[in-house]
């Protein structure tokens, strides 16, 4: 493998979810293990997260959320196609089901996405340099068009396209989860042209599904990077950009956390802490250095 310069954006997702998530992500940033964060503006600790990002100068973008918790747009909080009978978003799979049945009003999706961009601006004092989707809702049919329009309207240049090169070789992922990931991958392939048409960009490579939670280790991260770089057929002469999606944090303790409904199981699990402890390992940092991998954020691209 020739010494290709790799620019690695390590994005800590779900910033703002709860105080313990915020603290874990900040600890990772200060240890040089995370170089970028994605804010859930409807998270219960979103305002605190924005303050921390300012204080520590952490590059921050928007993690658009249409599937967990409550909308931030006042008009949509009471009567909207985005809500279930309990008055919350439909959930990761529920959102997909409602969408496939044609039950979601795309003008409400657009309204909520714009409200989240506006709230992000209010909390941070700037527009997000990048914007992606919580639980990958931004690459879903119909939603992808609205999402691209919102990015173009606000001049948000970068997003995430979750197509992971080594995903198909991961036997450690349980079949039900793999089915979900393969659905995300198919949706992502169908989104590429839409995003391109709107002038939106994303890193050359995305990694993060095969290295989530219990599957994260120093070797799983490095081999994901290596196999991805090797698979870049038309390898650029100078630099390759990679986004590694991570979910570090200290486990949430109910009732604190979440986006209106309290924290979910993954947020309360040991797997968040496992990611944090793996990412801050000095051996990982020294591997980056020896492989000419430079951590950066979207605004460094």
Steps between C-alpha positions, in 0.01 A plus 500: 500500500671816388509787747177660394405802705175415679282773647286336766192669641403319820145615570344449842127465428211587731672794674229659715326170585575518871759656733696176527515463121621859472770442760622183329520667160686801645745267676562326166550832323748622762687169469530555124279198429198680349547792259142599421155470657141473381237676714148372568322833548195330653723314748434574866853642546534680165550850644770367734668323206508821295663682793762226535576515127555876530712468812731233358483614137358166382396495131126435502235409242134399506367148560153548351245297692159396368472166677568535873325722754317825429514749213651843566256678268217634723230452235587131460501416872126448520358383172727359235559195281844470662348400836361173633196474728718579803606830346861398427687426176423153357836343594781352292291230333161669552616798294596267215166317518298823502706626205448183295123524560500857370390640836769766539443853375822614331426867555496424874831315466643812334350729765657295780842476330505879452394553863791279611748700288360824648525365856856382431584853385339644814691264731843523336499842332576350156349273235614136500795430265361147465162339558410132506208291624443329834440130430581578133154648422655751257562240228146360501278532189322838477679625811831514306355760259369724776822461697708600196279805440546617859879460479509692176276777636727556800825446311595198713771331292561162661300196597550128565424218257509178705642254247765303687753309284571207733146452630424181308796317656380559858378170639480639855191711422171322589275429197216735603741791536676403177165516319456854631853598392452354153180702471693813598764413242244455222331829592841667498582375149168645383576833669838571341360660183251711695770645726736555206231685308467742794876556518538322833828327585610224737828326587644236264438224751255437785570259788307440819245219471756218524678667793201592718469420867631157597658457154735792551866426562828656394540227239140526370544875443839463330397209280181685397716798398751279320246296305307814406811677370599189304157485340526856366558391143567845357715589800570873501865593469518709815241463776204280587228623734326258735223555751496259794167518684531426872269504804716545808362610836440400857180292516180703549324464833121542474305718524775731368557494128325437174308732273180524702427137584799413716814312389488186282670167573817567298548825692478323832726214396868437575569516126524880505769486767676223307519729195636784714768280657604360161519837325726657761753215496847645434584208269218610265638854490852375429369274222337804340833682506698210355246463216492868404141535625414853605189572707295798385147637468278590203612859501862380442407328173 
